[in-house]
Amino acid sequence: MARTSGTLQTTLRAPVSLTGIGVHSGLPVSVTLHPADPNTGITFLRTELAHGGEVEIAADWRSVAATELCTVIGDPSKATVATIEHLMAALRGLMIDNVIVEIDGAETPVMDGSSAAFIDAIDQVGIVTQSARRRYIKVLKPIRVEAGSGWAELRPYDGTRFEVTIEFPIDLIGKQTFAADMTPAVFRKDLSRARTFGFVKDLEKLIPLGLCRGSSLENSVAIRDDRVLNPEGLRYVDEFVRHKALDAVGDIALSGAPILGLFRSYRGGHRLNFQTLQALFADETAWTLVDGAVARRESSSNAELGSSMAAPAFGPNRAA
């Protein structure tokens, strides 16, 4: 069974920068990931604004402004940052708690369409442990949202697990499922390199609308007539569902703290991921904050007893 992966918060050892283009805008953008103090969380700092100032945007579900083709956070009347999910997935996947994301444009660079470049950048500087205890959001009861034939839910679970299923009416994809207890090692090996994908027929409709202007075979898996156009082919035989799972990790990271629970979805996406967080936090009886030290200690005790079915006994619940 999955267990909590650490009791203390983490941040980066030093700043690290990346440059690229926005997949929708096609415009160049630079990002610098800065170390941050304990209990800062993940915060985006928009710079190079028209009025010359800076705007801080918390990477939090309450900051979500749009979920159509990507996840967008911020206040549209002030500043927003789009396509944050791949970076957020890298930070949550590696269990990094506190980072200031300085960004000089309105869209996080797409890089190669996965989280790989962000993982590489983080590895360049390393991760350090901080003195503050990590807290987790423990799911206490099932929460489910539905939209058409799609649905998503969070359920109680001893650890952090993702089970994502997609289904497309073409033989190339069909029905695919990714299921795993999420740890940094699993994220690195099984999800981090899965690229975003799209259908050429859809792209031809979106570009005249000012969308997907930066999309190319360098940062997306392109599908036409039930075949992949990228000369190198797929990185995983089921890369499509793995990328959807990567997106889910990034979107659910907007919970503000690691979740102890099972996330499941069928034909989901950014909107359903976000709505699941909305539904969870709308019900105060569905979740609680727990101290990572208590969770880790009790989980270890259960393991020592040799009971694979034992649930960890958490300390006193604390309100947000």
C-alpha positions in Angstrom: 0.0 0.0 0.0 1.1 3.6 -0.6 2.4 5.6 2.4 3.2 9.2 3.0 6.6 9.9 1.4 7.9 12.4 3.9 7.2 14.3 7.2 8.9 17.6 6.5 8.3 20.2 3.8 10.7 20.8 1.0 11.9 23.5 -1.4 14.6 23.9 -4.1 18.3 24.3 -3.1 18.7 27.2 -5.5 16.9 29.1 -8.3 16.7 27.5 -11.7 15.4 29.0 -15.0 13.8 27.7 -18.2 12.7 29.3 -21.4 10.3 28.2 -24.1 7.1 29.1 -25.8 3.4 29.0 -24.8 1.6 26.2 -26.7 -1.5 28.4 -27.2 0.0 31.8 -27.6 3.2 30.8 -29.4 5.0 33.5 -27.6 8.4 33.2 -25.8 8.3 33.0 -22.0 10.8 32.6 -19.3 10.2 30.9 -15.9 12.5 30.9 -12.8 11.7 28.6 -10.0 12.8 30.1 -6.7 13.2 28.5 -3.3 10.6 29.6 -0.8 10.1 29.6 3.0 8.1 26.9 4.8 4.3 27.2 4.4 4.6 29.4 1.3 3.1 26.8 -0.9 3.4 27.2 -4.7 3.0 30.8 -5.8 3.2 32.3 -9.3 4.7 35.8 -9.6 3.7 37.4 -12.9 6.2 40.0 -14.1 6.6 42.2 -17.2 3.0 43.3 -17.0 1.7 46.3 -19.0 1.5 48.5 -16.0 5.0 47.6 -14.9 4.1 45.9 -11.7 4.0 42.3 -10.4 1.1 40.1 -9.3 1.2 37.1 -7.1 -1.2 34.2 -7.8 -1.5 31.3 -5.4 -1.5 27.9 -7.1 -4.8 27.1 -5.4 -8.1 25.8 -6.7 -9.7 29.0 -5.5 -7.5 30.9 -8.1 -8.7 28.9 -11.1 -10.1 31.1 -13.8 -10.6 28.7 -16.7 -10.3 25.0 -17.6 -11.2 24.8 -21.3 -8.0 23.6 -23.0 -5.7 24.0 -20.1 -5.8 25.1 -16.4 -5.6 28.9 -15.9 -5.2 30.6 -12.6 -5.4 34.3 -11.6 -7.8 37.2 -11.9 -8.5 38.1 -15.6 -8.8 41.8 -14.7 -5.3 41.8 -13.3 -3.1 38.9 -14.4 -3.4 35.1 -15.2 -1.1 32.2 -15.9 -2.2 29.5 -18.3 -1.1 25.9 -18.9 0.2 25.4 -15.3 -0.6 21.7 -15.1 2.7 20.2 -16.4 4.8 22.3 -14.0 2.4 21.7 -11.1 2.6 18.0 -11.8 6.4 18.0 -11.6 6.3 19.9 -8.3 3.7 17.7 -6.7 5.1 14.5 -8.3 8.5 15.2 -6.6 6.7 16.3 -3.4 8.1 19.9 -3.5 6.0 22.1 -1.2 7.3 25.6 -1.4 8.3 27.4 -4.6 7.9 30.9 -6.1 7.4 30.6 -9.9 8.5 33.8 -11.4 7.1 34.1 -15.0 7.3 36.9 -17.5 4.3 35.8 -19.7 0.8 34.7 -19.5 1.4 31.0 -20.2 3.8 28.5 -18.7 6.2 27.3 -21.4 5.1 24.0 -22.9 8.7 22.7 -23.4 8.3 19.2 -24.9 4.7 18.8 -23.9 5.4 16.8 -20.7 6.9 17.5 -17.3 10.4 16.2 -18.3 12.1 19.6 -18.7 10.8 20.8 -15.3 12.1 17.6 -13.7 15.5 18.1 -15.3 15.6 21.7 -14.1 14.8 20.7 -10.5 17.4 18.0 -10.6 20.0 20.5 -11.6 19.7 22.4 -8.3 18.3 19.7 -6.0 15.7 19.6 -3.3 16.2 20.5 0.3 14.3 19.5 3.4 12.9 22.3 5.6 12.1 22.4 9.3 8.3 22.7 9.1 6.0 19.7 9.2 4.2 18.7 6.0 0.4 18.5 6.3 -1.8 16.4 4.1 -5.4 16.7 3.1 -7.0 13.4 4.1 -10.2 12.4 2.2 -12.8 11.2 4.7 -15.6 10.1 2.3 -16.3 9.7 -1.4 -16.9 12.8 -3.5 -18.0 12.4 -7.1 -18.8 14.8 -10.0 -20.2 13.9 -13.4 -20.4 15.6 -16.8 -22.0 13.8 -19.6 -20.4 10.4 -19.9 -17.4 11.5 -17.9 -16.9 11.5 -14.1 -14.2 12.0 -11.5 -14.1 11.2 -7.8 -12.0 11.3 -4.7 -12.2 8.4 -2.2 -10.5 7.6 1.1 -7.2 5.7 0.7 -4.2 4.9 2.7 -1.7 6.9 0.6 -2.0 8.8 -2.7 -3.3 6.9 -5.7 -4.5 7.9 -9.3 -6.7 5.7 -11.5 -7.4 7.5 -14.8 -9.3 6.0 -17.7 -9.7 7.5 -21.2 -11.7 6.3 -24.2 -11.6 7.6 -27.7 -13.4 6.1 -30.7 -10.3 5.4 -32.7 -8.2 2.2 -32.7 -5.0 4.1 -32.0 -6.2 5.0 -28.5 -9.4 3.1 -27.7 -9.8 2.6 -23.9 -6.7 3.0 -21.8 -6.2 3.0 -18.0 -3.4 4.1 -15.9 -3.4 3.2 -12.2 -0.7 3.6 -9.6 0.1 4.7 -6.1 1.8 8.0 -6.7 5.4 8.4 -5.4 8.3 10.5 -6.8 9.8 7.4 -8.3 6.6 6.4 -10.0 6.0 9.9 -11.3 9.5 10.1 -12.7 9.4 6.7 -14.4 5.8 6.3 -15.5 4.3 9.8 -16.1 6.9 12.6 -16.3 7.7 12.1 -20.0 4.2 11.6 -21.3 3.4 14.4 -23.8 0.2 16.3 -24.5 -1.6 15.1 -27.6 -4.2 16.3 -30.1 -6.0 15.7 -33.3 -4.9 17.6 -36.4 -8.5 18.2 -37.4 -9.1 19.9 -34.1 -5.9 21.9 -34.4 -7.0 23.3 -37.8 -10.1 24.7 -36.1 -8.3 26.1 -33.1 -5.5 28.0 -34.7 -7.8 30.6 -36.5 -9.3 31.3 -33.0 -5.8 32.3 -31.7 -5.3 29.0 -29.9 -2.6 26.3 -30.2 -0.3 28.7 -32.1 2.8 27.2 -30.5 1.8 23.6 -31.1 4.2 21.5 -33.1 5.6 18.0 -33.3 8.3 19.2 -30.9 5.8 19.6 -28.1 2.8 17.5 -28.9 1.8 14.1 -30.2 -0.2 14.8 -33.3 -2.9 12.3 -34.5 -4.3 12.1 -38.0 -6.3 9.3 -39.6 -5.7 7.0 -36.6 -1.9 7.3 -36.8 0.8 9.3 -34.9 2.5 11.8 -37.1 5.6 12.3 -34.9 8.6 10.5 -36.6 9.8 9.2 -33.2 6.5 7.6 -32.4 5.2 7.3 -28.8 7.3 7.3 -25.6 5.0 4.8 -23.9 2.6 2.4 -25.7 -0.2 4.1 -23.7 1.3 7.6 -23.6 -2.2 9.1 -24.1 -3.6 8.0 -20.8 -0.4 8.6 -19.0 -0.5 12.2 -20.1 -4.1 12.5 -18.9 -2.9 11.1 -15.5 0.0 13.6 -15.5 -2.6 16.4 -16.1 -4.7 15.0 -13.2 -1.6 15.1 -10.8 -1.0 18.7 -11.8 -4.7 19.8 -11.5 -5.2 18.0 -8.2 -2.0 19.7 -6.9 -4.2 22.8 -6.7 -5.6 21.3 -3.5 -2.8 23.3 -1.7 -1.4 20.3 0.1 -0.7 16.6 -0.8 -3.9 14.5 -0.8 -4.2 11.3 1.1 -6.8 9.6 -1.1 -7.7 7.9 -4.3 -8.4 10.0 -7.4 -10.3 8.2 -10.1 -11.7 9.5 -13.4 -13.3 8.3 -16.6 -13.2 10.5 -19.7 -12.1 13.4 -17.5 -10.1 16.5 -18.1 -9.1 19.8 -16.6 -12.7 20.9 -15.8 -13.7 17.7 -14.1 -10.4 17.6 -12.1 -11.1 21.2 -10.9 -14.8 20.4 -10.1 -13.7 17.5 -8.0 -11.6 19.8 -5.8 -14.5 22.2 -5.6 -16.9 19.4 -4.5 -14.4 18.1 -1.9 -13.8 21.5 -0.3 -17.5 22.4 -0.4 -18.2 19.6 2.0 -16.4 20.1 5.3 -17.1 16.6 6.4 -15.3 15.1 3.4 -11.8 16.1 4.4 -9.4 17.1 7.1 -5.8 18.3 7.5 -3.5 15.8 9.2 0.1 16.1 10.3 2.5 14.2 8.1 4.6 13.1 11.1 1.6 11.4 12.7 0.6 9.8 9.3 4.1 8.5 8.7 4.5 7.1 12.2 1.2 5.3 12.2 1.7 4.0 8.7 5.1 2.5 9.7 3.6 0.9 12.8 0.9 -0.7 10.7 3.6 -2.1 8.3 5.6 -3.5 11.2 2.5 -5.3 12.4 2.4 -7.0 9.0 -1.2 -6.0 8.3 -1.6 -4.9 4.7 -5.2 -3.8 5.4 -4.6 -1.7 8.5 -5.5 2.0 8.1 -3.2 4.6 9.7 -4.5 6.2 12.9 -4.1 9.9 12.4 -3.7 12.5 15.1 -6.3 15.0 16.1 -8.0 16.6 13.1 -7.2 20.3 12.5 -9.3 22.7 10.5 -7.8 24.6 7.6 
